[in-house]
Amino acid sequence: MKIIRTYITEAIEELHHVRWPTRQQAIKLSIIVIGFVAVTTIAFGSVDYLLAQFMQLLLSFA
């Protein structure tokens, strides 16, 4: 039980050393992440769509 208490105490102590982002930094970084996710979603969706169309074209010849 003492090991768990020591672990939790040291974890909380380490959290005091963390340099947390400001509200503006958090908002800016969140917008960047959302933008990146949107761009990659569009890219992967486009590739998936094109490959599906290509497969349909190939299967229509059979």
C-alpha positions as CSV (number, residue, x, y, z in Angstrom):
1,M,0.0,0.0,0.0
2,K,2.9,2.3,0.7
3,I,4.2,1.8,-2.8
4,I,1.0,3.0,-4.3
5,R,0.9,6.1,-2.0
6,T,4.5,6.9,-2.9
7,Y,3.7,6.5,-6.6
8,I,0.7,8.8,-6.5
9,T,2.6,11.4,-4.4
10,E,5.5,11.4,-6.8
11,A,3.2,11.6,-9.8
12,I,1.4,14.7,-8.4
13,E,4.8,16.2,-7.6
14,E,5.9,15.7,-11.2
15,L,2.7,17.4,-12.5
16,H,3.7,20.5,-10.6
17,H,6.8,20.7,-12.8
18,V,4.8,20.5,-16.1
19,R,4.6,23.7,-18.1
20,W,1.0,23.8,-19.1
21,P,0.0,25.7,-22.3
22,T,-1.9,28.9,-22.0
23,R,-5.5,29.1,-23.2
24,Q,-4.4,30.8,-26.5
25,Q,-1.8,28.1,-27.1
26,A,-4.2,25.3,-26.4
27,I,-6.8,26.9,-28.8
28,K,-4.2,27.4,-31.6
29,L,-2.8,23.9,-31.3
30,S,-6.4,22.4,-31.2
31,I,-7.2,24.3,-34.5
32,I,-4.0,22.9,-36.1
33,V,-4.9,19.4,-35.1
34,I,-8.5,19.7,-36.3
35,G,-7.2,21.1,-39.6
36,F,-4.7,18.4,-40.0
37,V,-7.3,15.7,-39.3
38,A,-9.7,17.3,-41.8
39,V,-7.1,17.4,-44.6
40,T,-5.9,13.8,-44.0
41,T,-9.6,12.7,-43.9
42,I,-10.2,14.3,-47.2
43,A,-7.0,12.8,-48.7
44,F,-7.7,9.3,-47.5
45,G,-11.4,9.5,-48.5
46,S,-10.4,10.6,-52.0
47,V,-7.9,7.8,-52.4
48,D,-10.5,5.3,-51.1
49,Y,-13.1,6.6,-53.5
50,L,-10.8,6.5,-56.5
51,L,-9.7,3.0,-55.7
52,A,-13.3,1.9,-55.3
53,Q,-14.2,3.4,-58.7
54,F,-11.2,1.7,-60.3
55,M,-12.2,-1.6,-58.8
56,Q,-15.7,-1.2,-60.1
57,L,-14.3,-0.4,-63.5
58,L,-12.1,-3.5,-63.5
59,L,-15.0,-5.8,-62.3
60,S,-17.3,-4.4,-64.9
61,F,-15.1,-6.0,-67.6
62,A,-15.3,-9.4,-66.1
